[in-house]
Amino acid sequence: MIDLSADLGEGSPGEDEIWPLITSANVACGGHIGDQTSMREAAELAKKHGVKLGAHPSYPDRANFGRMSLSLSPDELRNSLVAQITALRAFGPVHHVKPHGALYNDAHKDRALSIVIIQAMRLIDPAMALVASDSSQMAAAARETGTPVIREAFADRRYEPDGSLTPRKVRGSTLTIDEAATQAALLVSEGVVIARDGSRIAIAFDTICIHADMEGAAERLRAVRRAIA
């Protein structure tokens, strides 16, 4: 069975439709959005639907939804991540951690930043897994410490030739429902995606993510499920 995941607890319309369609959730825990009420509700829904509960921490930047890079000291960032993940753990066991937004994108290429993320996780529970691209510095830093890695692929985002995601500001960076279904099917059947320049690139993965904050997310997820069935 292919693990399907989504970033949830972010107040996006239609999130209730998504929970029954996934097997893993990455839940906002206060850095970019989220509070005790939303985290409690997410933990309850995860338990109800048999979904693995994961933390989705970010730079502490609610004003910009965690989508802008911040210059923080390692201690400042580590302390913030520990607080965010711990806040979600108050409502249930946290299986994995997936950084959000700019933190995810920055740490993809920044080893020092990745190390801070792994340190924060291991201070809480060394058994928690990291969700990240297989080719990222995050995955490399996690493997060096024995932290489990869940390799992530995206059905609804365009890829660059180097395996990174096309920035959202670039036209065509988010895929239509049909495009997402096609990309998911190609991932499952051949382990590749078609990058923005038309090249085929290999993507190793354990989970396929759909963004719940994109218009038509539930419909896109249903199309993906049909495509990979």
C-alpha positions, 0 to 999 in steps of 0.5 A: 500500500502506498502511503499518502500524506497531507499537511493539515491543521492549517485551517484550509477549507475541506480538510475534513474531506481529506482525513479519510483519504490519507494514511499520514498527516503532518499537522501544524503546531504553532510555528506558522499556524495552529493552536491547542484547539486545532492540534487537539482536533487533528490528533482526534481525527488522526486516531479516528481514521487510523492516520499516523500523526506527524508534526509540521513545525516551521520557522516561528513566523505566523505573519508570513505563514512560515514561507519566508526564510528567517535568520535565527541562531541555532539555539533560537531555532532549536528551542522553537522546534522543540516547543512546537513538536512538544505542543503537538505531543500533548495530544497524542504520540507523534510518529514523524516530523516534516518541516514546513515551508521555507524551513523545508526548502532551506534545509533541503540544501543547508546541512547546518540548518538540517542538523539543528532540525535533527537535534531538536527531534532527537532531544524529544524522541530519537525514534521519531522519523524525519520526512524529507526528500531523499536527496536533501541535506535533511535526509543526509543529516538524519541518516548520520545520527540514525534518525529514521527517514521517510522519503517524500515525493509530491504528486501536486508540485512541479520538480526542478531538474535537480530534484528540488520543487519549483518555487510556488511563484513560478507559473506551473509550479502547482499541478492540476488535478489531472497532472497530479494524478499522472505524476503520482502514477508515474512515481508508482510505476517507474519511480520518476517524474517529469521535471520542468525542463522535460527531463525525467528524474528519479525520485525515491519515496516512501510517501506521496504528499498532497497539499491540503491548502491547494484549491481542489485538494480533496478532488486531487487526492481522490484522483491520485488514489484512483491513478495509483490503485 
